[in-house]
Amino acid sequence: MKKILVPTDFSEHAEYALKVASQIARKNNSEIYLLHMLELPVQISNDGIGESNAVGASNDIPEVMFFMEKTRERFEEILNEPYLEGITVIEAIQFERAFDGIIKHSKKHGIDLIVMGSHGASGFQEMFIGSNAEKVVRTSDIPVLVIKKEEAEFKAENLIFASNFADEIKKPFAKVVEFANSFNAHLHLVFINTPNDFRSTHSAEKLMQEFAAKFSINNYSTHIYNDVNIEKGILHFANSINADIIGMCTHGRQGLAHFFNGSISEDLVNHSVRPVVTFKI
């Protein structure tokens, strides 16, 4: 976990994410890539401006120069924060829609983990707009850690991973194990029993034990939790063990499939007050 990307809009929640990223970076000797997206009008942003050190015709447009100068001033303020002392921080400005730019930046620089702040969304905003964090969760090929509140001392001692433990989970689960082992976390594997998808205790335990046996997990336990639906089951189980992080896999549904089927991972990003880390299938 040597490269951590933190998108920022200079909000309070973005700072929560940066503070958590700084704690992770300090423990792992990681670099932080701090990214700000400027969503400028089409006539300005279409002129081929890339990152802050790119040269393009639009750099001479007063509005662009103003926004870039203000962004650089904010970067300078952030880089002087005590919690970033001694950490290598590489800042960049991109002119693009936030979630598109975040994904492209992560691929370009070989990012290992994205850490984002989110205040969630609800009602019509959740249904029709969603949050940038939700969209990144849906499309990112690398793990995304979503932070909702101030985490003065970020811990990952108790990490929940909720799943149906099907074969399609095996590939992303390798990243889950790597994430858990890197934090020396106790990995709680949990199967949520619901009325629509019920397994006996014997069947669920056998499923999880056989699944876990295929991986080198430093420290784990298995759990079965009954609830009315999967999302509530995960949140209630997390409360019951005072979990530090909730881990989930996401299918990355888009378009109509996303609208009609929804995504438990994205719902958790919106509704959980605990950090949520997602791994794309």
Buried (B, 14 or more C-beta within 10 A) or exposed (E): BEBBBBBBEBEEBBBBBBBBBBBBBBEBEBBBBBBBBBBBEEEBBEBEBBBBEBEEEBEEBEEBEEBBEEBBEBBEEBEEEEBBEEBEBEBBBBBBEBBBBBBEBBEEBEBBBBBBBBBBBEEEEBEEEBBBBBBBBBBBBBBBBBBBEEBEEBEBEBBBBBBBBEEEBEEBBBBBBBBBBBBEBBBBBBBBBBEEEEBEEEEBBEBBEEBBEEBEBEEBEBBBBBBEBBBBBBBBBBEEBEBBBBBBBBBBBEEEEBEEEEBBBBBBBBBBEBBBBBBBB
